Amino acid sequence: MATRLLLSSQCGFKPLPKLYSNPITRTSISGYPNSITSSRSEFRPIKVSAPVGVHHIVEKDEKVVNGFESINDSGFNPGAPPPFTLADIQAAIPKHCWVKDPWRSLSYVVRDVAVVLGLAVAAAYANNMVVWPLYWFAQGTMFWALFVLGHDCGHGSFSNNAKLNSVVGHLLHSSILVPYHGWRISHRTHHQNHGHVENDESWHPLSEKIYRSLDTATRLLRFTLPFPMLAFPFYLWGRSPGKKGSHFHPGSDLFRANEKTDVITSTVCWSAMAALLVGLSFVLGPLRVLKLYGIPYLGFVMWLDLVTYLHHHGHEDKLPWYRGKEWSYLRGGLTTLDRDYGWINNIHHDIGTHVTHHLFPQIPHYHLVEATKASKPVFGKYYREPKISKPLPFHLLRLLASSMKKDHYVSDQGDVVYYQTDPKLKGDSR
């Protein structure tokens, strides 16, 4: 019961009613578009919601005021259908970028595991309070790197061998207490529905009706750092606000009937890792296990929540979310954001090149930078160039804090909606 008091991927502390159905989207291969030959999108009138107090949508060289812009300073409307298709983007990407090299993928696993073990041995040997904080940051980052490689296994971008992907994915994700298949399937749902207000799986907006139903304490906890950055374990147990089920339970409506065995397998692997940690606590002592594993695990969780949140929030221009017929796989994917992490880019396998990954998750991580560079001329203004980071991406913390103060809910009405701000929420600068 305690875990149900916590709201998952957008961190809150009160169960929410399920107001929307969340059907599992079925597509042809691995849950993603196979045939990318759709006709060119047509421009048509769009129903756009606006904050209370906005009386009209002004002409193309003007802006909507009071909280967001539907047309930005350059006259570009990010909510308009793009003048290109997935096939146009695909054609711009070099053919070799689609090739998966299992040996190269495995080399990254060997590298990361060696670093993880080396850091643990060095910290245990030094065992002083100067080294421990450095170890916690470094090891938490490496746990996050292991997650990204397991994430590639879940997408099938690790290799073309499903068994190899499953074995490596289980070893990597179980080692950091993530149920591989349970998470893989829900993440597939996220990619299939990215940018959809009701059907997206993680970090999707609260509707105004749900937001207004929350008590003040819950609202504060949902939008007060660091609490939202500790949400991932609760998301695994209880999913996102307004949704039911668990990544550990084979009967959850997250999963199809033929996926139950996979979910049970992953839950057993997760349980084995949890039992191993308990056993190590008796052998090494709970304090040592906490320092070697527990605190780095929290660091990994914060990395995961930070990165995944900022790939969908925090741009200087408000980005649209969609409902109904206005949503499409392409338009939803174009609302995601690339981020630059400085020295961390290579360590966490260029996961910051997120737009191309969202549209084409089958591309291996080591080709994403090249694929994105080739795609930019097609994207045009729909691609938002990330701010170049210094060696460490401290600037992203400012963007995170700013977004938490402004991006609170979206209108209950409208097929193209933008985040709105609750001026009464503590910490809002307005």
C-alpha positions as CSV (number, residue, x, y, z in Angstrom):
1,M,0.0,0.0,0.0
2,A,2.8,2.4,0.8
3,T,4.1,2.4,-2.8
4,R,0.6,3.3,-4.1
5,L,0.8,6.5,-2.1
6,L,3.6,7.6,-4.4
7,L,2.8,8.8,-8.0
8,S,5.2,7.4,-10.4
9,S,7.1,9.0,-13.2
10,Q,6.0,12.5,-12.4
11,C,6.3,12.0,-8.7
12,G,3.4,12.7,-6.5
13,F,2.0,11.4,-3.2
14,K,-1.6,10.5,-3.8
15,P,-3.2,7.9,-6.0
16,L,-5.1,9.4,-8.9
17,P,-8.2,8.2,-10.6
18,K,-7.9,6.6,-14.0
19,L,-9.8,9.0,-16.2
20,Y,-8.6,7.7,-19.6
21,S,-8.3,4.4,-21.2
22,N,-4.8,3.3,-22.2
23,P,-5.1,0.7,-25.0
24,I,-1.9,-1.0,-26.0
25,T,-1.0,0.1,-29.5
26,R,-0.2,-2.7,-31.9
27,T,2.1,-2.1,-34.8
28,S,4.0,-4.3,-37.1
29,I,7.6,-4.9,-36.0
30,S,8.8,-4.4,-32.4
31,G,6.1,-1.9,-31.8
32,Y,7.4,0.7,-34.2
33,P,6.5,1.8,-37.7
34,N,7.8,-0.6,-40.3
35,S,6.7,0.9,-43.5
36,I,7.6,4.6,-43.6
37,T,5.8,5.5,-46.7
38,S,3.0,7.7,-45.5
39,S,1.9,10.5,-47.7
40,R,3.1,14.0,-47.1
41,S,1.3,15.6,-44.2
42,E,-1.4,18.1,-45.2
43,F,-1.8,21.4,-43.5
44,R,-5.2,21.9,-42.0
45,P,-6.9,23.9,-39.2
46,I,-5.8,22.9,-35.7
47,K,-7.8,23.2,-32.5
48,V,-5.3,24.7,-30.0
49,S,-6.1,25.2,-26.3
50,A,-4.9,28.4,-24.7
51,P,-4.6,29.5,-21.0
52,V,-7.6,31.3,-19.4
53,G,-7.4,34.9,-20.4
54,V,-6.2,34.5,-23.9
55,H,-8.9,35.9,-26.1
56,H,-7.6,35.0,-29.6
57,I,-4.9,33.4,-31.6
58,V,-3.2,36.3,-33.4
59,E,-1.9,36.4,-36.9
60,K,1.3,34.6,-38.0
61,D,3.7,37.3,-37.0
62,E,2.2,37.8,-33.6
63,K,2.4,35.7,-30.4
64,V,-0.2,34.3,-28.0
65,V,0.6,35.8,-24.6
66,N,-0.1,34.8,-21.0
67,G,2.1,31.7,-20.6
68,F,3.0,30.3,-23.9
69,E,3.5,31.0,-27.6
70,S,1.8,29.0,-30.2
71,I,3.8,30.9,-32.8
72,N,7.3,31.8,-31.6
73,D,9.4,34.9,-32.2
74,S,10.4,33.8,-35.7
75,G,6.8,33.1,-36.8
76,F,7.3,29.4,-36.6
77,N,4.4,27.3,-35.3
78,P,5.7,24.1,-33.6
79,G,2.2,22.7,-33.5
80,A,1.6,22.8,-37.2
81,P,1.9,19.5,-39.2
82,P,5.4,19.3,-40.7
83,P,6.0,19.6,-44.5
84,F,7.9,16.3,-44.5
85,T,7.3,12.6,-43.7
86,L,9.1,9.9,-41.9
87,A,10.2,8.6,-45.3
88,D,11.9,11.9,-46.0
89,I,13.9,11.6,-42.8
90,Q,14.7,8.0,-43.4
91,A,16.0,8.7,-46.9
92,A,18.4,11.3,-45.5
93,I,20.1,8.9,-43.0
94,P,23.1,7.0,-44.4
95,K,22.4,3.3,-44.9
96,H,25.2,2.2,-42.7
97,C,23.6,4.0,-39.7
98,W,21.0,1.3,-39.6
99,V,23.5,-1.6,-39.3
100,K,23.8,-3.2,-35.9
101,D,27.2,-4.6,-34.9
102,P,26.7,-7.0,-31.9
103,W,30.5,-7.2,-31.3
104,R,30.7,-3.4,-31.1
105,S,27.7,-3.3,-28.8
106,L,29.2,-6.0,-26.5
107,S,32.4,-4.0,-26.4
108,Y,30.6,-1.2,-24.7
109,V,29.1,-3.6,-22.2
110,V,32.6,-5.0,-21.4
111,R,33.9,-1.4,-21.0
112,D,31.2,-0.3,-18.7
113,V,31.2,-3.4,-16.5
114,A,35.0,-3.1,-16.1
115,V,34.6,0.6,-15.1
116,V,31.9,-0.3,-12.6
117,L,33.9,-3.0,-11.0
118,G,37.1,-0.9,-11.0
119,L,35.3,2.0,-9.3
120,A,33.9,-0.3,-6.6
121,V,37.2,-1.9,-5.8
122,A,39.0,1.5,-5.7
123,A,36.4,3.0,-3.4
124,A,36.3,0.0,-1.1
125,Y,40.2,0.0,-0.9
126,A,40.5,3.8,-0.2
127,N,37.5,3.9,2.1
128,N,37.6,7.6,3.1
129,M,35.1,10.4,3.0
130,V,37.1,12.3,0.3
131,V,36.8,9.4,-2.1
132,W,33.2,8.3,-1.3
133,P,31.3,11.4,-2.8
134,L,33.4,11.2,-6.0
135,Y,32.6,7.4,-6.2
136,W,28.9,8.0,-5.7
137,F,28.7,10.4,-8.5
138,A,30.9,8.4,-10.9
139,Q,29.2,5.0,-10.1
140,G,25.7,6.5,-10.3
141,T,26.6,7.7,-13.7
142,M,28.0,4.3,-14.7
143,F,24.8,2.6,-13.5
144,W,22.9,5.0,-15.8
145,A,25.3,4.0,-18.6
146,L,24.4,0.3,-18.0
147,F,20.8,1.2,-18.2
148,V,21.2,2.9,-21.6
149,L,22.9,-0.3,-23.0
150,G,20.0,-2.4,-21.6
151,H,17.6,0.2,-23.1
152,D,19.3,-0.5,-26.5
153,C,18.6,-4.2,-26.0
154,G,15.0,-3.5,-25.3
155,H,14.7,-1.6,-28.6
156,G,16.5,-4.3,-30.6
157,S,19.2,-1.8,-31.6
158,F,21.8,-3.8,-29.6
159,S,21.8,-6.6,-32.2
160,N,19.5,-8.5,-34.6
161,N,19.6,-11.5,-32.2
162,A,16.6,-11.4,-29.9
163,K,18.0,-14.0,-27.5
164,L,21.3,-12.0,-27.2
165,N,19.3,-8.8,-26.6
166,S,17.2,-10.5,-23.9
167,V,20.2,-12.1,-22.1
168,V,22.3,-8.9,-22.1
169,G,19.3,-6.8,-21.2
170,H,18.4,-9.0,-18.2
171,L,22.0,-9.0,-16.9
172,L,22.3,-5.2,-17.2
173,H,18.9,-4.1,-16.0
174,S,18.6,-6.7,-13.2
175,S,21.9,-5.5,-11.9
176,I,20.4,-2.1,-11.3
177,L,17.0,-3.3,-10.1
178,V,15.1,-2.7,-13.3
179,P,12.7,-5.5,-14.5
180,Y,13.9,-5.8,-18.1
181,H,10.8,-7.0,-20.0
182,G,8.4,-5.1,-17.8
183,W,10.2,-1.9,-18.5
184,R,10.9,-2.8,-22.2
185,I,7.2,-3.2,-22.9
186,S,6.1,0.0,-21.2
187,H,8.9,1.9,-22.9
188,R,7.6,0.5,-26.3
189,T,4.2,2.1,-25.4
190,H,5.9,5.4,-24.7
191,H,7.6,5.4,-28.1
192,Q,4.4,4.4,-29.9
193,N,2.5,7.3,-28.2
194,H,5.1,10.0,-27.6
195,G,3.6,13.4,-27.4
196,H,0.0,12.2,-26.8
197,V,-1.6,13.7,-23.7
198,E,-3.5,10.6,-22.6
199,N,-1.7,7.7,-24.2
200,D,2.0,8.5,-23.6
201,E,3.4,6.3,-20.9
202,S,5.8,8.5,-19.0
203,W,6.3,12.2,-18.1
204,H,3.1,13.0,-19.9
205,P,1.1,16.1,-18.8
206,L,-1.6,16.2,-16.2
207,S,-4.9,17.5,-17.5
208,E,-6.2,20.5,-15.6
209,K,-9.0,18.4,-14.1
210,I,-6.5,16.0,-12.6
211,Y,-4.2,18.8,-11.5
212,R,-7.0,20.7,-9.7
213,S,-8.1,17.5,-7.9
214,L,-4.7,17.3,-6.1
215,D,-4.2,18.6,-2.6
216,T,-1.7,21.4,-2.1
217,A,0.9,19.1,-0.5
218,T,0.8,16.7,-3.5
219,R,1.2,19.5,-6.0
220,L,4.2,20.9,-4.1
221,L,5.9,17.5,-4.0
222,R,5.2,16.8,-7.6
223,F,6.9,20.0,-8.7
224,T,9.5,20.6,-5.9
225,L,13.0,19.3,-6.5
226,P,14.5,16.8,-5.8
227,F,11.3,14.7,-5.3
228,P,10.4,14.3,-9.0
229,M,14.0,13.1,-9.7
230,L,13.4,10.1,-7.4
231,A,10.3,8.9,-9.1
232,F,11.5,6.0,-11.2
233,P,11.2,3.2,-8.6
234,F,7.7,4.3,-7.8
235,Y,6.9,4.4,-11.5
236,L,8.0,0.8,-11.8
237,W,5.7,-0.2,-9.0
238,G,2.7,1.9,-9.9
239,R,3.1,3.6,-13.4
240,S,2.2,7.2,-14.3
241,P,-0.6,9.3,-12.8
242,G,-4.0,8.3,-14.0
243,K,-2.9,4.8,-15.0
244,K,-3.1,1.4,-13.2
245,G,-0.8,-1.6,-13.1
246,S,2.8,-2.5,-12.3
247,H,5.9,-3.4,-14.3
248,F,6.3,-6.5,-12.0
249,H,2.8,-8.0,-12.3
250,P,2.1,-10.1,-15.4
251,G,-1.6,-9.4,-15.1
252,S,-1.1,-5.6,-15.5
253,D,-2.9,-4.0,-18.5
254,L,0.5,-2.9,-19.6
255,F,1.0,-6.4,-21.1
256,R,-0.5,-8.6,-23.6
257,A,-1.4,-12.2,-22.8
258,N,1.5,-13.6,-24.7
259,E,4.0,-11.4,-22.7
260,K,3.2,-12.7,-19.3
261,T,6.0,-15.3,-19.3
262,D,8.5,-12.5,-20.2
263,V,7.2,-10.4,-17.4
264,I,7.5,-13.2,-14.8
265,T,11.0,-14.0,-16.0
266,S,12.1,-10.4,-15.5
267,T,10.4,-10.2,-12.1
268,V,12.2,-13.3,-11.0
269,C,15.6,-11.8,-12.1
270,W,14.8,-8.6,-10.3
271,S,14.0,-10.6,-7.2
272,A,17.2,-12.5,-7.4
273,M,19.2,-9.3,-7.5
274,A,17.3,-7.9,-4.5
275,A,18.0,-11.2,-2.6
276,L,21.7,-10.9,-3.6
277,L,21.9,-7.4,-2.1
278,V,20.2,-8.6,1.1
279,G,22.7,-11.5,1.3
280,L,25.6,-9.1,0.7
281,S,24.3,-6.9,3.6
282,F,24.8,-9.8,6.0
283,V,28.2,-10.6,4.6
284,L,29.7,-7.1,4.1
285,G,27.4,-5.2,6.4
286,P,24.5,-3.0,5.4
287,L,26.5,0.3,5.6
288,R,29.1,-0.9,3.2
289,V,26.4,-2.2,0.7
290,L,24.7,1.2,1.1
291,K,27.9,3.0,0.2
292,L,28.9,0.7,-2.6
293,Y,25.5,0.2,-4.2
294,G,22.6,2.0,-2.5
295,I,23.8,5.6,-3.0
296,P,25.0,5.0,-6.5
297,Y,21.6,3.5,-7.3
298,L,19.9,6.7,-6.1
299,G,22.3,8.6,-8.4
300,F,21.3,6.4,-11.3
301,V,17.6,7.1,-10.6
302,M,18.2,10.8,-10.6
303,W,20.1,10.6,-13.9
304,L,17.3,8.6,-15.4
305,D,14.6,11.0,-14.3
306,L,16.6,14.1,-15.2
307,V,17.5,12.9,-18.7
308,T,14.1,11.5,-19.6
309,Y,12.3,14.6,-18.2
310,L,14.5,17.1,-20.1
311,H,14.0,15.2,-23.4
312,H,10.3,16.2,-23.3
313,H,10.3,19.4,-21.3
314,G,12.1,22.7,-20.6
315,H,12.6,24.3,-24.0
316,E,12.6,28.1,-24.1
317,D,9.7,27.8,-26.6
318,K,6.6,25.9,-25.4
319,L,6.2,22.6,-27.2
320,P,2.8,21.1,-28.2
321,W,1.1,18.0,-26.9
322,Y,-1.6,16.3,-28.9
323,R,-4.9,14.6,-28.7
324,G,-7.2,12.8,-31.2
325,K,-6.7,13.1,-34.9
326,E,-4.0,15.9,-34.5
327,W,-1.6,13.3,-33.0
328,S,0.7,11.3,-35.2
329,Y,3.8,9.3,-34.6
330,L,5.9,11.9,-36.5
331,R,4.4,15.0,-34.9
332,G,4.7,13.5,-31.4
333,G,8.4,12.6,-32.1
334,L,9.2,16.1,-33.2
335,T,8.3,17.5,-29.8
336,T,11.2,15.7,-28.2
337,L,14.4,17.5,-27.5
338,D,18.1,16.8,-28.0
339,R,20.4,17.7,-25.0
340,D,24.2,18.1,-24.8
341,Y,25.8,16.6,-21.7
342,G,29.5,17.5,-22.3
343,W,31.8,14.8,-21.1
344,I,28.9,12.6,-20.2
345,N,27.8,12.3,-23.8
346,N,30.2,9.4,-24.5
347,I,29.8,7.8,-21.0
348,H,26.0,7.5,-21.4
349,H,26.2,6.5,-25.1
350,D,24.9,9.7,-26.7
351,I,21.4,9.2,-25.4
352,G,21.1,13.0,-25.6
353,T,20.6,12.6,-29.4
354,H,17.0,11.9,-28.6
355,V,14.9,13.1,-31.5
356,T,16.3,10.7,-34.1
357,H,16.2,8.0,-31.5
358,H,12.6,8.6,-30.8
359,L,11.6,8.4,-34.4
360,F,13.9,5.5,-35.3
361,P,14.7,3.6,-32.1
362,Q,16.2,0.7,-34.1
363,I,19.3,2.8,-35.0
364,P,22.3,1.8,-32.7
365,H,23.4,4.5,-30.3
366,Y,26.8,4.7,-31.9
367,H,25.2,6.0,-35.2
368,L,22.8,8.4,-33.6
369,V,25.0,11.5,-33.9
370,E,25.7,10.9,-37.6
371,A,22.1,10.1,-38.3
372,T,21.0,13.3,-36.6
373,K,23.5,15.4,-38.5
374,A,22.2,14.0,-41.7
375,S,18.5,14.6,-40.7
376,K,18.8,18.2,-39.7
377,P,18.2,19.7,-43.2
378,V,15.0,17.8,-43.3
379,F,13.8,18.7,-39.8
380,G,14.4,22.4,-40.4
381,K,12.9,24.5,-37.6
382,Y,11.3,21.4,-36.1
383,Y,14.8,20.5,-34.8
384,R,15.8,22.5,-31.7
385,E,19.6,22.8,-31.5
386,P,20.7,21.9,-27.9
387,K,22.8,24.3,-26.0
388,I,26.5,23.1,-26.0
389,S,27.4,22.0,-22.5
390,K,30.6,22.7,-20.6
391,P,32.5,19.6,-19.4
392,L,29.6,18.9,-17.0
393,P,26.0,19.8,-17.9
394,F,25.2,22.0,-14.9
395,H,23.1,24.3,-17.1
396,L,20.5,21.5,-17.4
397,L,19.8,21.9,-13.7
398,R,18.6,25.5,-14.3
399,L,16.4,24.3,-17.2
400,L,15.0,21.6,-15.0
401,A,14.2,24.0,-12.1
402,S,12.6,26.5,-14.6
403,S,10.4,23.8,-16.1
404,M,9.2,22.6,-12.8
405,K,8.0,26.1,-12.0
406,K,6.2,26.6,-15.2
407,D,5.0,23.3,-16.7
408,H,2.2,22.2,-14.5
409,Y,-0.8,21.0,-16.5
410,V,-2.6,21.2,-19.9
411,S,-6.1,22.1,-20.8
412,D,-8.8,19.5,-20.7
413,Q,-10.0,20.7,-24.1
414,G,-8.2,21.0,-27.4
415,D,-6.4,18.7,-29.8
416,V,-3.1,20.7,-29.7
417,V,-2.3,21.9,-26.1
418,Y,0.6,23.5,-24.3
419,Y,1.7,23.4,-20.7
420,Q,0.2,26.1,-18.5
421,T,1.4,27.5,-15.1
422,D,-0.4,27.6,-11.8
423,P,0.7,31.0,-10.4
424,K,-0.4,29.9,-6.9
425,L,2.1,27.1,-6.7
426,K,4.9,27.8,-4.3
427,G,8.1,28.7,-6.1
428,D,6.5,30.3,-9.2
429,S,8.3,33.5,-10.1
430,R,5.1,35.2,-11.4
